[in-house]
Amino acid sequence: MLLSIVGTSDSGKTTLITRIMPILKEKGLRVAVVKRHAHGDFEIDKEGKDSWKIYNSGADVVIASPVKLAFIRRVSEEEGNNLDWIYERYLSDYDLVITEGFSKAGKDRIVVVKKPEEVELFKQGRILAVVCDEKIEGYTWFRRDEVERIADFILSLQKQGR
């Protein structure tokens, strides 16, 4: 299942994800999160390290330890912007994949906003729920502090296979 968490800047998307993640993991779900980085390139490696040197020589690199794995691969702009491609290629074996961002990808979503009128900015996909401290009519609605209820809602969606 692929579920997007979208919202305005500083609306609490990351906070929501980090608060529901332990609950979802405790329920036995294999969960991955794709964080949208819309500002071009990014670095997760350290300049000067062997893996950095190998990557900068032109190779894609897997950094492996006994407890973590990181895959650093060059992709085209089209691939990096294509959530379906990322999901099918790397994440389809997870029970749940949450994306933070990708608001224009048109995926089923939970919208996190500060003000009710901001929901209108995120109608490119099916809105399954809205998280806002003010009540919003016409949607399944949660307050920010209802983390357990939000996690239960996501679990019910996952069980339905949405």
Backbone as CSV, one residue per row, in Angstrom:
resi,resn,N_x,N_y,N_z,CA_x,CA_y,CA_z,C_x,C_y,C_z
1,MET,0.842,-1.181,0.000,0.000,0.000,0.000,0.883,1.239,0.000
2,LEU,0.510,2.194,-0.798,1.221,3.466,-0.908,0.305,4.575,-0.405
3,LEU,0.783,5.358,0.556,-0.014,6.420,1.162,0.828,7.677,1.275
4,SER,0.335,8.779,0.747,1.058,10.046,0.826,0.580,10.869,2.018
5,ILE,1.530,11.453,2.712,1.244,12.445,3.749,1.670,13.778,3.147
6,VAL,0.712,14.642,2.880,1.001,15.915,2.218,0.481,17.061,3.074
7,GLY,1.000,18.248,2.814,0.542,19.418,3.546,1.454,20.591,3.290
8,THR,1.067,21.704,3.840,1.857,22.916,3.684,3.167,22.789,4.466
9,SER,4.107,23.650,4.143,5.390,23.669,4.834,5.169,23.919,6.327
10,ASP,5.868,23.167,7.147,5.807,23.319,8.599,4.423,23.004,9.180
11,SER,3.675,22.131,8.491,2.339,21.780,8.976,2.356,20.619,9.964
12,GLY,3.480,19.902,10.044,3.562,18.783,10.977,3.617,17.419,10.312
13,LYS,3.931,17.365,9.029,3.985,16.086,8.311,5.024,15.138,8.916
14,THR,6.238,15.627,9.084,7.306,14.783,9.629,6.990,14.375,11.058
15,THR,6.486,15.296,11.844,6.118,14.977,13.225,5.064,13.881,13.258
16,LEU,4.057,13.985,12.412,3.024,12.952,12.357,3.640,11.599,12.004
17,ILE,4.473,11.574,10.975,5.079,10.308,10.550,5.908,9.704,11.677
18,THR,6.725,10.507,12.332,7.578,9.962,13.397,6.770,9.514,14.613
19,ARG,5.591,10.054,14.795,4.753,9.645,15.929,3.923,8.403,15.627
20,ILE,3.517,8.209,14.363,2.726,7.010,14.036,3.609,5.804,13.720
21,MET,4.849,6.057,13.320,5.724,4.958,12.902,5.901,3.884,13.970
22,PRO,6.206,4.229,15.223,6.363,3.170,16.234,5.091,2.339,16.421
23,ILE,3.943,2.956,16.294,2.677,2.235,16.452,2.498,1.247,15.308
24,LEU,2.759,1.687,14.088,2.616,0.814,12.922,3.613,-0.341,12.976
25,LYS,4.848,-0.050,13.384,5.867,-1.099,13.496,5.498,-2.091,14.600
26,GLU,4.957,-1.578,15.704,4.549,-2.439,16.813,3.463,-3.421,16.377
27,LYS,2.641,-3.005,15.425,1.570,-3.861,14.902,2.103,-4.879,13.889
28,GLY,3.411,-4.843,13.641,4.023,-5.845,12.778,4.142,-5.466,11.312
29,LEU,3.823,-4.226,10.968,3.918,-3.824,9.562,5.366,-3.545,9.172
30,ARG,5.709,-3.937,7.963,6.985,-3.530,7.362,6.704,-2.217,6.652
31,VAL,7.294,-1.139,7.158,6.979,0.205,6.673,8.245,0.885,6.157
32,ALA,8.109,1.558,5.016,9.178,2.406,4.483,8.600,3.798,4.274
33,VAL,9.470,4.791,4.310,9.053,6.173,4.059,9.918,6.737,2.938
34,VAL,9.269,7.362,1.964,9.972,8.073,0.901,9.800,9.554,1.187
35,LYS,10.904,10.236,1.453,10.883,11.675,1.742,11.211,12.426,0.466
36,ARG,10.340,13.295,0.054,10.539,14.104,-1.149,11.563,15.191,-0.870
37,HIS,12.572,15.269,-1.728,13.576,16.335,-1.658,13.530,17.037,-3.009
38,ALA,12.826,18.137,-3.074,12.546,18.806,-4.353,13.629,19.781,-4.781
39,HIS,14.724,19.827,-4.061,15.729,20.864,-4.315,16.970,20.323,-5.018
40,GLY,16.798,19.401,-5.953,17.940,18.884,-6.698,18.665,17.789,-5.943
41,ASP,19.983,17.784,-6.051,20.822,16.732,-5.493,20.894,16.824,-3.965
42,PHE,21.287,15.727,-3.340,21.522,15.700,-1.904,22.661,14.724,-1.632
43,GLU,23.260,14.807,-0.474,24.358,13.917,-0.085,23.993,13.176,1.190
44,ILE,24.233,11.865,1.188,24.111,11.108,2.433,25.455,10.510,2.821
45,ASP,26.418,10.605,1.924,27.749,10.076,2.166,28.668,11.210,2.621
46,LYS,29.838,10.858,3.119,30.789,11.864,3.598,31.899,12.063,2.577
47,GLU,32.106,13.317,2.211,33.156,13.648,1.251,34.502,13.097,1.722
48,GLY,35.211,12.466,0.788,36.529,11.928,1.088,36.542,10.473,1.514
49,LYS,35.401,9.927,1.948,35.328,8.517,2.335,35.411,7.647,1.079
50,ASP,35.791,6.373,1.260,35.956,5.481,0.109,34.681,5.375,-0.723
51,SER,33.538,5.221,-0.059,32.278,5.093,-0.805,31.981,6.362,-1.594
52,TRP,32.299,7.516,-1.042,32.113,8.793,-1.742,33.008,8.841,-2.973
53,LYS,34.275,8.420,-2.812,35.215,8.409,-3.934,34.737,7.472,-5.041
54,ILE,34.259,6.295,-4.652,33.779,5.328,-5.642,32.573,5.888,-6.387
55,TYR,31.627,6.476,-5.656,30.453,7.073,-6.306,30.875,8.181,-7.265
56,ASN,31.769,9.024,-6.835,32.202,10.146,-7.671,33.081,9.715,-8.838
57,SER,33.514,8.446,-8.842,34.228,7.916,-10.004,33.255,7.466,-11.089
58,GLY,31.949,7.428,-10.747,30.934,7.070,-11.731,30.102,5.853,-11.384
59,ALA,30.458,5.133,-10.332,29.723,3.922,-9.957,28.557,4.255,-9.030
60,ASP,27.480,3.482,-9.128,26.455,3.502,-8.095,27.004,2.669,-6.939
61,VAL,26.592,2.968,-5.709,27.232,2.372,-4.539,26.188,1.846,-3.563
62,VAL,26.475,0.686,-2.993,25.726,0.179,-1.850,26.674,0.219,-0.658
63,ILE,26.238,0.873,0.401,27.006,0.893,1.646,26.297,-0.075,2.589
64,ALA,27.013,-1.103,3.037,26.394,-2.147,3.848,27.141,-2.322,5.157
65,SER,26.367,-2.409,6.237,26.903,-2.753,7.548,26.060,-3.913,8.068
66,PRO,26.405,-4.477,9.209,25.578,-5.563,9.743,24.135,-5.146,10.062
67,VAL,23.874,-3.823,10.211,22.535,-3.402,10.631,21.866,-2.381,9.713
68,LYS,22.556,-1.910,8.665,21.983,-0.903,7.763,22.483,-1.120,6.353
69,LEU,21.688,-0.613,5.418,22.051,-0.667,4.007,21.615,0.635,3.360
70,ALA,22.493,1.233,2.585,22.138,2.436,1.823,22.546,2.211,0.379
71,PHE,21.649,2.528,-0.530,21.895,2.374,-1.958,21.907,3.764,-2.561
72,ILE,23.046,4.169,-3.101,23.167,5.491,-3.708,23.257,5.277,-5.209
73,ARG,22.206,5.660,-5.906,22.086,5.385,-7.335,21.711,6.654,-8.066
74,ARG,22.360,6.887,-9.173,21.974,8.004,-10.032,20.669,7.644,-10.732
75,VAL,19.768,8.605,-10.787,18.518,8.416,-11.522,18.295,9.640,-12.393
76,SER,17.479,9.453,-13.409,17.115,10.606,-14.226,16.125,11.457,-13.444
77,GLU,15.959,12.693,-13.860,14.977,13.563,-13.206,13.585,12.953,-13.315
78,GLU,13.296,12.341,-14.455,11.991,11.698,-14.648,11.793,10.559,-13.646
79,GLU,12.811,9.724,-13.455,12.705,8.620,-12.500,12.564,9.140,-11.069
80,GLY,13.372,10.124,-10.705,13.336,10.663,-9.349,12.026,11.340,-8.998
81,ASN,11.299,11.788,-10.017,9.995,12.424,-9.804,8.833,11.450,-9.954
82,ASN,9.122,10.191,-10.310,8.080,9.216,-10.601,7.905,8.267,-9.416
83,LEU,6.922,8.559,-8.598,6.682,7.774,-7.392,6.354,6.323,-7.717
84,ASP,5.604,6.074,-8.787,5.293,4.691,-9.166,6.568,3.917,-9.493
85,TRP,7.482,4.541,-10.222,8.746,3.896,-10.581,9.549,3.552,-9.326
86,ILE,9.642,4.502,-8.395,10.383,4.274,-7.152,9.752,3.125,-6.369
87,TYR,8.439,3.152,-6.252,7.720,2.122,-5.494,7.918,0.741,-6.117
88,GLU,7.654,0.631,-7.411,7.735,-0.675,-8.078,9.153,-1.231,-8.080
89,ARG,10.127,-0.381,-8.221,11.511,-0.832,-8.336,12.128,-1.188,-6.983
90,TYR,11.777,-0.465,-5.928,12.494,-0.605,-4.663,11.641,-0.959,-3.448
91,LEU,10.345,-0.720,-3.483,9.583,-0.763,-2.237,8.339,-1.642,-2.257
92,SER,8.081,-2.346,-3.333,6.811,-3.075,-3.463,6.670,-4.233,-2.478
93,ASP,7.748,-4.662,-1.832,7.643,-5.762,-0.876,7.305,-5.298,0.547
94,TYR,7.137,-4.009,0.752,6.734,-3.491,2.061,5.216,-3.574,2.215
95,ASP,4.753,-3.715,3.456,3.315,-3.706,3.726,2.727,-2.320,3.498
96,LEU,3.509,-1.296,3.824,3.049,0.084,3.735,4.225,0.974,3.366
97,VAL,4.016,1.816,2.368,5.009,2.823,2.005,4.338,4.179,2.170
98,ILE,4.893,4.990,3.047,4.387,6.340,3.282,5.303,7.306,2.550
99,THR,4.715,8.239,1.840,5.525,9.279,1.219,5.252,10.590,1.933
100,GLU,6.321,11.332,2.154,6.160,12.690,2.670,6.452,13.623,1.511
101,GLY,5.441,14.357,1.123,5.568,15.205,-0.050,4.931,14.516,-1.241
102,PHE,5.506,14.695,-2.418,4.942,14.152,-3.655,3.480,14.569,-3.792
103,SER,3.165,15.799,-3.421,1.767,16.246,-3.393,1.116,16.261,-4.769
104,LYS,1.904,16.356,-5.835,1.333,16.390,-7.183,1.268,15.009,-7.831
105,ALA,1.651,13.962,-7.099,1.685,12.608,-7.655,0.296,11.994,-7.789
106,GLY,-0.717,12.602,-7.179,-2.083,12.112,-7.333,-2.396,10.843,-6.572
107,LYS,-1.632,10.528,-5.546,-1.843,9.311,-4.763,-2.816,9.567,-3.616
108,ASP,-3.403,8.448,-3.120,-4.245,8.549,-1.931,-3.440,9.220,-0.831
109,ARG,-4.125,10.082,-0.065,-3.373,10.935,0.843,-4.097,11.263,2.132
110,ILE,-3.281,11.541,3.124,-3.728,12.198,4.343,-3.138,13.596,4.271
111,VAL,-3.985,14.593,4.417,-3.566,15.988,4.300,-3.391,16.565,5.701
112,VAL,-2.233,17.166,5.948,-1.927,17.791,7.238,-1.843,19.296,7.011
113,VAL,-2.722,20.040,7.676,-2.774,21.492,7.464,-2.929,22.227,8.791
114,LYS,-2.583,23.506,8.756,-2.781,24.369,9.924,-4.174,24.980,9.915
115,LYS,-4.672,25.306,8.701,-5.974,25.960,8.553,-6.845,25.159,7.592
116,PRO,-8.145,25.053,7.868,-9.038,24.271,7.013,-8.994,24.650,5.534
117,GLU,-8.852,25.934,5.228,-8.879,26.352,3.816,-7.673,25.831,3.021
118,GLU,-6.623,25.391,3.700,-5.436,24.874,3.006,-5.666,23.507,2.365
119,VAL,-6.707,22.795,2.783,-7.001,21.477,2.210,-7.178,21.572,0.697
120,GLU,-7.762,22.665,0.228,-8.028,22.845,-1.204,-6.759,22.762,-2.052
121,LEU,-5.603,23.003,-1.467,-4.337,22.967,-2.204,-3.889,21.550,-2.546
122,PHE,-4.535,20.534,-1.961,-4.027,19.163,-2.053,-5.051,18.173,-2.597
123,LYS,-5.839,18.604,-3.555,-6.896,17.754,-4.096,-6.474,16.955,-5.330
124,GLN,-5.160,16.864,-5.610,-4.701,16.147,-6.795,-4.870,14.633,-6.668
125,GLY,-5.134,14.144,-5.493,-5.363,12.723,-5.254,-6.559,12.577,-4.341
126,ARG,-6.928,11.342,-4.060,-8.072,11.095,-3.186,-7.674,11.382,-1.737
127,ILE,-8.377,12.301,-1.116,-8.115,12.654,0.283,-8.844,11.644,1.169
128,LEU,-8.071,10.861,1.910,-8.641,9.846,2.791,-8.948,10.406,4.171
129,ALA,-8.167,11.407,4.580,-8.376,12.034,5.888,-7.631,13.360,5.919
130,VAL,-8.035,14.192,6.874,-7.383,15.482,7.089,-6.990,15.569,8.558
131,VAL,-5.771,16.058,8.796,-5.284,16.297,10.154,-5.151,17.804,10.322
132,CYS,-5.910,18.343,11.279,-5.917,19.783,11.534,-6.496,19.985,12.929
133,ASP,-6.035,20.982,13.629,-6.573,21.220,14.965,-7.983,21.800,14.932
134,GLU,-8.371,22.377,13.796,-9.744,22.865,13.632,-10.557,21.813,12.885
135,LYS,-11.796,21.603,13.307,-12.656,20.606,12.660,-12.910,20.997,11.212
136,ILE,-12.866,19.988,10.345,-13.104,20.196,8.917,-14.237,19.275,8.497
137,GLU,-15.310,19.850,8.019,-16.475,19.075,7.584,-16.213,18.455,6.213
138,GLY,-16.836,17.318,5.980,-16.769,16.684,4.666,-15.614,15.713,4.490
139,TYR,-14.772,15.566,5.501,-13.632,14.651,5.437,-13.549,13.863,6.738
140,THR,-12.922,12.690,6.673,-12.518,12.036,7.909,-11.483,12.959,8.534
141,TRP,-11.701,13.345,9.785,-10.895,14.402,10.391,-10.277,13.928,11.699
142,PHE,-9.024,14.290,11.909,-8.310,14.003,13.148,-7.607,15.264,13.630
143,ARG,-7.541,15.414,14.954,-6.670,16.444,15.531,-5.237,15.893,15.549
144,ARG,-4.278,16.783,15.604,-2.863,16.375,15.596,-2.500,15.423,16.731
145,ASP,-3.146,15.594,17.879,-2.787,14.773,19.037,-3.448,13.392,19.031
146,GLU,-4.242,13.089,18.024,-4.936,11.797,17.955,-4.094,10.761,17.201
147,VAL,-2.878,10.608,17.630,-1.914,9.764,16.931,-2.371,8.307,16.876
148,GLU,-2.847,7.771,17.973,-3.325,6.375,17.998,-4.475,6.179,17.010
149,ARG,-5.414,7.114,16.992,-6.552,7.007,16.063,-6.093,7.091,14.610
150,ILE,-5.137,7.965,14.339,-4.618,8.092,12.974,-3.925,6.792,12.568
151,ALA,-3.116,6.236,13.456,-2.441,4.966,13.159,-3.458,3.855,12.932
152,ASP,-4.496,3.783,13.758,-5.545,2.774,13.570,-6.252,2.959,12.231
153,PHE,-6.488,4.197,11.837,-7.109,4.492,10.543,-6.225,3.974,9.409
154,ILE,-4.934,4.239,9.489,-4.004,3.768,8.456,-3.964,2.241,8.434
155,LEU,-3.958,1.617,9.595,-3.989,0.150,9.666,-5.237,-0.410,9.006
156,SER,-6.374,0.236,9.229,-7.614,-0.246,8.607,-7.551,-0.098,7.088
157,LEU,-6.944,0.975,6.600,-6.765,1.143,5.153,-5.857,0.054,4.599
158,GLN,-4.783,-0.221,5.316,-3.830,-1.232,4.858,-4.487,-2.602,4.809
159,LYS,-5.304,-2.921,5.793,-5.994,-4.215,5.813,-6.995,-4.331,4.673
160,GLN,-7.591,-3.198,4.286,-8.533,-3.189,3.158,-7.808,-3.282,1.818
161,GLY,-6.491,-3.111,1.856,-5.707,-3.181,0.629,-5.811,-1.957,-0.246
162,ARG,-6.080,-0.808,0.325,-6.211,0.422,-0.465,-4.912,0.866,-1.036
